């Protein structure tokens, strides 16, 4: 009841806001995790958006008008995401929002933006049902049902003798519970036997009980759905206690920030990918070049998806501005026009060419699987499998 009351207050504030014209530069909100255990993912998203801001500023922004990214820390729980969205909508008067980092947060915060008619582009919310939250909600992160099964198929190519599977997932994370359902359905469809399902919390550090159960089950494949810190620790403890089989990590583990957590024991983990640095188009080439220049390595998926979200906003804003100057439009009208334009555009992004269906679901052609190859205790890279 308290959350509902807080939401009603936020909506009441929105309903009495006075109409204002779109300011110059054009403000776009970024509400991702800069703190909390989710920050290992959110930090990569911040980098992606910063590179996008520099890239589009150098190219004239929106038909000569610069964009300005305004950041709010959505951290790792629903309430912080709600607060971040509310501040961006009410105080910063953004035309749209990139965020939040977790699907759990999206189900809490996205309805606020949808009721305020503020477009949201989800950079990493892959759980089932995200675009269906409302007509102003879309995502540039492909749904888990399309991406995750590829990693299980890759595991079978590496070891065709796999028969028994253990599934482990963070029960307090909406995405992890959605993803593990997909993993389990995929395993069964491929004729595998899911012999044990182990639950944990994203805040856990000790997985002795769960690992002991996995080891006693004699499985050849372990599939983990969690976040970078808990997932990395779980991988480390599986290897330390003697598990020698194949490990598949879910999308929450799809970050180089996990490498220092499990160190050399990350080596060999398979993770499905919605991004490949070798995508051949102007946008991705510029993105990869900028990322490599700054970080001396290839960009990760979460940075690429965040860059893509900003790109979609910028290109849709350009199309809106050509029809009617944004500077002459109220912020409310600009938001509605922007949302409509997003859904009809085609975008050549670091993810390849993407577009959206009428509900805001991304339509993306290519997906990949990579295997982690560790260089030392803190550094590694993704080797893309053919």
N, C-alpha and C positions, 0 to 999 in steps of 0.2 A: 504493500500500500504506500510506503514512503517513496519508493521509486516512481510510482504512478503519479503521486502528488507533485514530486519534483518535475516530472515531465510536463504536467499540466501547467505548472508555473512558467516553465520555459516557453511553452507554446503560447501562453497568454502574453508574455513579453513580446514574442514575435508578432502576434496579431495586431499589436498597437504601434509597432514600429512605423515611423514615418518613411515614406518613399524617398529615396535618394538616388541621384544619378551615379553611374559607375565612375569611380575615381580613376585618376591617372597617377601612377601606374596601376594596372589591373591586378587586384589582389586575389591570389589563389591560396587556399588553406592547405596546410600539411599537418595531419594529425596522426602521427605514428609514434611508436614506442622509443623514447630517448632514454628512459630509465626503466628499472625493474628487470626481472629475468628475461623479459621479452626484448630488451634492448639489443641483444645479440643479433636479432633480426632487424629491428628498427633502425639501428645504426647504418646498416647497408641501404635501407630505404632512404635515409637522409642523404647519403652520398649520391644516390641516383637522382634525387630531386635537385640537389645542388648543381650537379653536372648539367642537368636539363636547363636550369635557370641560366647558367652561363652560356650554354649553347644557343638558346633562343634569344637571349639578350643580344648576343653578337650578330644575330640575324634579323634584328629589327623588331623582336617581340611580336605583337599582334598588329600587323600592318603599320608599323612605326611607333606603336604605343608599347612601352615595356611592361612586362609582368613583374609582380613582386610576390614571392612566396612568403607566407606568414606561417610560422611554426607554433604548434601547441603540442606539448608532450602528452600523448594519449596513454603512456606507460603500458601496463599489462592487464588492467582489469576493466570491467564495464563502466564503473563510475568515473574513472579518469578519462575514458573515451567520451562519455556523455559531457563532462565538463569541457573537454577540448573542443568538441563540436559546437557546444553552446557558445563558447567564447568566440570562435571563428565566425559563427553566424551573426550573433548579436552585436559584438564589439568591433570585430575587424571587417564585417560586411563583405566577406569573400564571395566571389561568383560561383565557386565550387570547392570541393574538399577532396583531397587524396588521403585515404585512410579508412579505418584504422588498421593496425597490424594484424590483430587476431579476429577470427570469425566470431568468437564469443563476444568480443566488443562490438562487432558490427551489428549483431542482433539487438544490442542495447542502444547504440548511438545512431545507427542509420535511420530509424523511424523518426527521430527528431529532425534530421535534415530533410527527410521526405515530406514531413508535414509542413516544413518551412519552405518547401519547393526549392531546395538547394541541391544541385547535382553532386553526387558522390561517385568517385571512381575508386573501387577497392583494389589496392595493389597486391594483396596477398590473402584475401578472404576466399578460400576455395571450398568451404563447406557447402553442402546442399542447401538451396533455398535463399542464398544471398541476393540475387537479382530480383527475386520475388518479394522482397521486403517492401518495395514500392517503386513507382514509376520513375523516381529520380535517382534510383540506385543502379549502378552498373559496375562491372568489374573487368580489369585487364588481367586477372589471374584466373587461368583456366580451372574449371571444376575438378576436384580430386578424382571424380569418377572417370575422367578422361586420361588423367596423367598417371596416377598411382599404379594401375595394372601393368604398365610397361616395365616397371622395375621387377615385378614378380616373374614376368616372362623372361627377362634378362637373366635372373637368377637360375632359371631352369636351363638356359643355354649354357651357363657356366658349369652347372652340375645337373645333368639330366637324371641323376639317380635320386634327387630330392623327392621324398614321399611325405615326410612328417614336418609340420610347421608349428612354430610357437608364435603367438601374436601378443604384443605388449603395447599398452597405450595409456596415455594420460587421461584419466576419467574426469578430470576437472576442466578440460578444454574442449569446447564445442567442435573445433576443427578435428582434433585427434579422435574424438568419438565418431565423427562422420567418416574420417579417413579409414579408421580401423574396420568399419563396416564394409567399405569398398575392398580393402585388402582381404578380408575374410571371404567375401563373396567371390573374389577373383581366384583365391586359392582353391576353393571348393569347385569352381567352374573348370579349373585346370586339373582336377582329379587329385588334389592334394588333401591330406588329412590334417585339419587343425586340431592338434592334440591337447593344447593348453592355451588359455587366454589369461594373461596376467595384467592387472591394473596397477597404476601408480599415480602420483600427483606431480605436477610440473615443478613443485617446490621440493620434491624429494632429492636426497643425495645418496641414501643407502638403499640399494636394491638387492641385498643379499637373499632375502626371502624369495623374491620373484626369480632371481637368477638360479637359485637352487632348484626351484620347481622346473625351470626350463631344462637344466642340465639332466635332471632325473627322467625327463620325458624322451630323451634320445632323439631330438629333432635335428634335421639337417639345414633348416632355414629358420631364422628369427626375423620377424618384421616388427619394427618399432615406430609408433606414432607418438610424438611428443614435441618438445622444443629443444633448442640447441644445448642448453646447459644440462637438463635432466637426461636428454637423449645421449649426449656425449658421455656423461658419467655412467649411464646404463651400458653403453657399448664397452667402455673401459672395464667395467666390472664383469661383464660377460667374458671378455678375453682373459682377464686376470684369473678368473675362476675356472678357466679351462675350455670354454666353448670354442670350437675350431671350424664350425660350419659357416655358411653364407649369412650375411646380415643385410637386410634391406631397411633403409631409413626413409621415413615419410618426409613430406615437404617442410615440416618444421625443423628438420635437421639439415636442410639444404642451404648451409651457410658455412663459409670458411671460418667464421667465428667459433665454430664447434671444434676446430682442429686443436687449439690449445687445451681443450677440455679432456679429450681422449688421447691426444698426442699420437704417437706412432700406432696405437691400437685402433685408430680410425681407419687404418689402411685396409683397402678392399671393400669397404661398405658401398653398396649400390644405392643410388638415389635417382628417381625419375626427375626429369628437367623439363621446364617449359621454355627454356632459353639456351641458346648455344652461341658463343662469341663469334662463330664463323658465319653467322647469317649475313648474306651479301646484299646490303643496301646502304644508302648514304647515311641514314640515321644511325644504324648500328656501327658502321665503320667509324663515324665521328665519336660515338659513345665509347667504343672500345679503345680508340686512340687516346681519348681524354682520361679514361680510367687507368690505362696502363701508364700513362705519363705521370700520374699522381701516385699510384700505388704499386707499380712495377709488377703487376700480375693481371690476369684476365678478370673481368667483372663477373660477379655472381648474379644469380637469377633475381634475387630480391632488389638489387640495384637496377637491373634492367627493367623490371616491371614498374618500379617507381618512376624511372625516366619515361617510360612509355605512358604512364598516367598523365604526367605533365604535358607530354607531347600531344596527347589526344585533346586535352583541354585547350592548348594553344592553337592547334589547327582548327578545332571546332569554333573557337573564338574568332579566328581569322575569317571563317566563312560567315559567321553571324555579322561581323563588323562590315563585310562587303555588302551585305544586304541593307543594313541600317547601322549607322555609326554608334558604337557602344557608348561613346561620350554623351550621346543624346538620349540614352535609354535609362530608365530607372533600374536600380539593382535588381528589383523583382522581375522586371521584364527581361533583363539580360540573363538571369538565371534560367528562366523558362525557355528562352530561345536557345541558350547554350545546351540545355538538356535535350531538346528536340534535335539539335544539330548533331550531337554526339552519336545518336542512334542511327543516323543516316549516312555518316561519313565512312570513308575507307582510309586507313592509316598505315603507312610503311614505317614500322617501328623497329627497335632492336629485337622484338619478338618475331619479326617478319610482318607480313601484311595481316592486319586485324580489322575486324568490323564487329558489329553487335547485332543481336537479334532484337525483336521488338520489346523484350523484357529487360534488355541490358546485359545479356549474357555474351561474353566474348566468343567470337568465332575465329579460332586460330587453327592453322593447318598442321603445323609440325610440332612434334614432341620428341624427347630424347631420354637416354639413360646414361648416367656417368658413374664411374667408379673412382673412389677416392684413392689417390696415391700420395702418401706422406713423404715429405722430403726430410724433415727432422721432427723434433717434438712439438713444434708450433706451426710449422708451415707445410702445406700440401697443395695439391691441385686436383681438378676433376679431369679424368680421362674419359672422353665420350666414346661409348661403345657403338659399333656399327651393327 
